[in-house]
Amino acid sequence: MAAWSNGYVADIPYTYGFFRRMAPAQLRLAALTCGHGAPPTDRVAYAELGCGQGFGTVLLAAANPDADIYGFDFNPEQVAHAQRLGDKAGLSNLHLRDLSFEELAELPLADLPEFDMVTLHGVYSWISPHARAAVTTFLRRKLKPGGLVYISYNAMPGCAAVQPLQRLVRAEAARAPGTSDARARAGVAFAARLAEKGFAFLKDSPSVMRRLGHHENQSGAYLAHEYLNADWTLFYLEDVATELDAAKLVFVGSGRLAENDLRLSVPAELQEFFRGIEDPIRRETLKDYWANRSFRVDVFQKGSTRPGREDLIVATRAQRVSLRKPADAVDLTFPVGSGKMEGRREVFEPLLDRLSAGPATIGELEVAARGRADLPTLLRMIILLDATDQLGAARLASPDPEPARRLNQVLAQSWNGPYRFVAAPELGGALEASSDDLLLLGLVLAGVEASGEALAMAAFERLTAMRKVVRGDDSAATDHAAQMGILRERAGRFVDAVLPVWRNAGIVGREVQSGTAAPRLTAVG
């Protein structure tokens, strides 16, 4: 292990993920729905601490070209990867530095701006107490008053059974040869064998067995970073709040919006009990005991910025939201408390009809509801759709879409690589994209007509030139007719289900309609 890594896995880069609740617009929505103020503009200074491969940071820079997006990670290999992507897309608002948390905390104040938003995803559980203190120092020095912090971490009590598993995996990995990813896989495989042999701790713990089952489909890089770091700390919310209090931060609420509404997050028979608990930290902690929560996604603020009622209503009505799937595919069955709730189609229909045309402000949705839903009811509907990943926040105003489209062209050129998201400028974030989606997006951006037949033919030509065989669900298609059949089906799904959502998200222009060709982008990279 490299001396500069301080026990953190450094020989294997982290995964290429994106977590939508870290996006500036989503953080703003989280604050507003909790009754807190938020930056009133898209033009924010934003920093991700421990940005890993920086893929998410690059996506945010492309989708928010009027914001200054900073990413910091101690691993120069990962920072260099993000810089290459940003350079290929010509992202002038992307700022990356390979700095440890300790180095970051010691930078002269003039070297960085004051930030409106700072995010840390998962990394807080994997760093030493000294590094966590450096994070607090950075937040105290460089977060603006009223600024928001997103922080996620492995949580108690839900992770109580996982701690012995981590100890076992790390100990066995230390005995195995090879790089960290190979050693992590060896450690997890050893634990799985013990479970098969009937070792009681493993086989009698449903949460541990679920984890081992999930690990079968997870990369060695993920497992290495999840289990092999020298520091591995599980937190109660109270612990995190106490540490962040030194930076003058106060708890706002969960970044998972539904968790902040007792009517949506706990059974009806427990709601009165939780309402009687005034201390929000204690209330959240007891909710974690009820849910046996193993991972928290929290939002904090520097100083408790609570606008007056009228100002909060104005800011909330100005916030835009957007569907993340076609309106006719929205599922109105929602998990609530320990059960499910069926949304009434006639109540949701005006909201979905308006959003099918593109992002809308909450005020516009209130008008579209035509009296069927007042503002509190409408917010609860939005939160339910957000909880099921069918809706999310959008930017306050449409940005220049070209930086995002330049990045997406770069990603489309690597359609068979590790990237599975595209920048969505209307959202100020990203949407998932399969390798098929990226291949077809590249063809659309190259000017191919947006029809199933034209895209299928162009995809076949591209794959043939690359000497790649079209594969079905189980095996490779062996003849031209079979391959074209598979491609027509996939291209048809892309045109009918993916492109409409991507148009609304700004990933492709409004001119890209079924059966039309997009203006060809100038080659980048």
Protein Blocks (a to p, Z undefined) as FASTA:
>chain_A
ZZklnopafkbccdddddfklpmklmmmmmmmnopacdfbfbdcdddehklnolmmmmmm
mmmmmbccddddfblklmmmmmmmmmmnopakbccddddfklmmmpcfklpccdfbdcde
hjlmmccfklmmmmmmmmmmmmcghiacdddddddfklmmmmmmmmmmmmmmmmpgcjfk
lmmmmmmmmmmmmmmnopaklmmmmklmmmmmmmmmpcfklmmmmmmpmbdcdddfklmm
mmmmmnopacfbdfblklmpmklmpcfklmmmmmmpmblmlmmmmmmmmnopabdcdddd
ehjadddfklmmmmmmmpccddfbdfklpccbdcehjbccdddfklmmmmmmmmmnoccd
fklmmmmnnopacfklmmmmmmmmmmnopaccddfbdcdfklmmmmmmmmmmmmmmmbfc
dcdfknopacdddfklmmmmmmmmnopacbfklmmmmmmmmmmmnopacddfkbccfbfk
lmmmmmmmmmmmmmmmmmmmmmmnomacfklcghiacdddddeZZ
